[in-house]
């Protein structure tokens, strides 16, 4: 590995097995605690955002991974801190060139943080204008029509029924 002594803390991206992001976060937090690395490893984030989902006619808010398979770690890179994170179960490596982790740019981190802290959840729209759909409830139940317009904020579709 060589000498990685950099005394500034930065955000780094680690690659994990897909679906193990939260487990990796918990494992790193436990290792930081037991190996007394609080002065070198500070925050671990699994980037998620809230999304509105419509299922069975009901609206609900779900947490959606922004970058599946990746976890962000704020840390000072030293041989010891690199070893602790790299050898955490579920971690496959750091994102970077060769064995050298590449820190995230401050603007990238700010953008991710803003996306995570959005006040209004972003609705998921599985439809496109022109798609043929069937009405599932209401006075036009079982009629088919073409989507003319979509209002994702209101969760509504405008349909032309012939």
C-alpha positions as CSV (number, residue, x, y, z in Angstrom):
1,X,0.0,0.0,0.0
2,X,2.8,2.4,0.8
3,X,2.6,5.6,2.7
4,X,-0.8,7.2,2.4
5,X,-0.4,9.8,5.0
6,X,-2.7,12.7,4.2
7,X,-3.8,14.7,7.1
8,X,-6.9,16.2,5.5
9,X,-10.3,14.6,5.8
10,X,-12.1,14.0,2.5
11,X,-15.1,12.0,1.3
12,X,-14.3,8.7,-0.4
13,X,-16.5,6.2,-2.2
14,X,-16.3,2.6,-1.4
15,X,-17.8,-0.2,-3.5
16,X,-19.9,-2.9,-1.7
17,X,-21.8,-5.9,-2.7
18,X,-25.2,-4.7,-4.0
19,X,-27.8,-4.9,-1.3
20,X,-25.3,-4.8,1.5
21,X,-24.8,-1.0,1.8
22,X,-26.5,-0.6,5.1
23,X,-24.8,-3.7,6.6
24,X,-21.4,-2.3,5.4
25,X,-22.3,1.0,7.1
26,X,-23.1,-0.7,10.4
27,X,-19.9,-2.9,10.1
28,X,-17.7,0.1,9.5
29,X,-19.2,2.0,12.4
30,X,-18.6,-1.0,14.7
31,X,-15.0,-1.4,13.5
32,X,-14.4,2.4,14.0
33,X,-15.7,2.0,17.6
34,X,-13.7,-1.2,18.5
35,X,-10.5,-0.2,16.7
36,X,-10.6,3.4,18.2
37,X,-10.5,5.1,14.8
38,X,-12.9,8.0,15.6
39,X,-10.0,10.5,14.9
40,X,-9.6,9.2,11.3
41,X,-13.0,7.9,10.2
42,X,-15.8,10.3,10.8
43,X,-19.1,9.7,8.8
44,X,-20.5,6.9,6.8
45,X,-23.4,7.6,4.4
46,X,-25.6,5.4,2.3
47,X,-27.0,7.9,-0.2
48,X,-30.8,7.6,-0.4
49,X,-33.6,9.8,-1.3
50,X,-37.3,9.7,-0.6
51,X,-39.6,8.9,-3.6
52,X,-43.3,8.8,-3.9
53,X,-44.6,5.4,-5.0
54,X,-48.1,4.5,-6.1
55,X,-49.1,0.9,-5.5
56,X,-52.6,-0.5,-5.4
57,X,-54.0,3.0,-5.7
58,X,-52.2,4.1,-2.5
59,X,-49.5,6.7,-2.2
60,X,-46.5,5.9,0.0
61,X,-43.0,7.3,0.5
62,X,-40.1,4.9,0.0
63,X,-36.3,5.2,0.5
64,X,-34.5,4.7,-2.8
65,X,-30.7,4.2,-3.2
66,X,-29.1,6.9,-5.2
67,X,-26.0,4.9,-5.9
68,X,-26.7,1.2,-5.4
69,X,-23.5,-0.7,-4.4
70,X,-21.7,2.4,-3.1
71,X,-21.2,3.9,0.3
72,X,-19.6,7.3,1.2
73,X,-17.0,7.6,3.9
74,X,-15.6,10.8,5.4
75,X,-12.1,10.0,6.6
76,X,-8.4,10.9,6.8
77,X,-6.6,8.4,4.6
78,X,-3.8,6.6,6.5
79,X,-2.5,3.1,6.2
80,X,-4.5,2.2,9.3
81,X,-7.8,3.8,8.3
82,X,-7.5,2.4,4.7
83,X,-7.0,-1.1,6.2
84,X,-10.0,-0.8,8.6
85,X,-12.4,0.2,5.8
86,X,-10.9,-2.0,3.1
87,X,-11.1,-5.1,5.2
88,X,-14.7,-4.6,6.4
89,X,-16.9,-7.5,5.4
90,X,-18.9,-6.6,2.3
91,X,-16.5,-3.9,1.0
92,X,-15.0,-4.8,-2.3
93,X,-12.7,-1.7,-2.6
94,X,-12.3,2.0,-2.8
95,X,-13.2,3.9,-6.0
96,X,-10.0,5.3,-7.4
97,X,-7.0,4.5,-9.6
98,X,-5.1,1.3,-8.7
99,X,-4.7,1.1,-4.9
100,X,-5.1,4.9,-4.4
101,X,-8.5,6.0,-3.3
102,X,-9.7,9.2,-5.1
103,X,-11.5,11.8,-2.9
104,X,-14.8,13.2,-4.0
105,X,-14.9,16.9,-5.1
106,X,-16.6,19.2,-2.6
107,X,-19.2,20.1,-5.1
108,X,-20.1,16.5,-5.7
109,X,-20.5,15.9,-2.0
110,X,-22.6,19.0,-1.6
111,X,-24.8,17.9,-4.6
112,X,-25.3,14.4,-3.0
113,X,-26.1,16.0,0.4
114,X,-28.7,18.3,-1.2
115,X,-30.3,15.4,-3.0
116,X,-30.5,13.4,0.2
117,X,-32.1,16.3,2.1
118,X,-34.8,17.3,-0.3
119,X,-37.9,18.4,1.5
120,X,-40.3,17.2,-1.2
121,X,-40.1,13.5,-2.2
122,X,-39.7,13.0,-5.9
123,X,-42.5,11.0,-7.4
124,X,-41.6,8.0,-9.6
125,X,-43.3,8.1,-13.0
126,X,-43.5,4.8,-14.8
127,X,-45.5,6.2,-17.7
128,X,-44.8,8.3,-20.8
129,X,-47.1,10.5,-22.9
130,X,-48.7,8.4,-25.7
131,X,-48.6,5.1,-23.6
132,X,-51.9,3.1,-23.7
133,X,-53.3,2.5,-20.2
134,X,-56.4,0.9,-18.6
135,X,-58.4,2.8,-16.0
136,X,-58.6,0.7,-12.8
137,X,-61.2,2.6,-10.8
138,X,-63.8,5.3,-11.0
139,X,-66.6,5.9,-13.5
140,X,-64.4,4.9,-16.5
141,X,-63.1,1.7,-14.9
142,X,-61.9,-0.9,-17.5
143,X,-61.8,1.7,-20.3
144,X,-58.5,2.1,-22.2
145,X,-57.0,5.3,-23.3
146,X,-53.8,7.1,-24.3
147,X,-51.9,9.3,-21.9
148,X,-52.0,13.0,-23.1
149,X,-50.2,14.7,-20.1
150,X,-48.5,13.8,-16.8
151,X,-48.5,15.8,-13.6
152,X,-45.8,14.0,-11.5
153,X,-46.1,16.4,-8.5
154,X,-49.9,15.7,-8.2
155,X,-49.6,12.1,-9.2
156,X,-52.1,12.5,-12.0
157,X,-52.4,11.4,-15.6
158,X,-54.6,13.0,-18.3
159,X,-56.0,10.3,-20.6
160,X,-58.0,10.5,-23.8
161,X,-60.6,7.7,-23.9
162,X,-62.2,6.8,-27.2
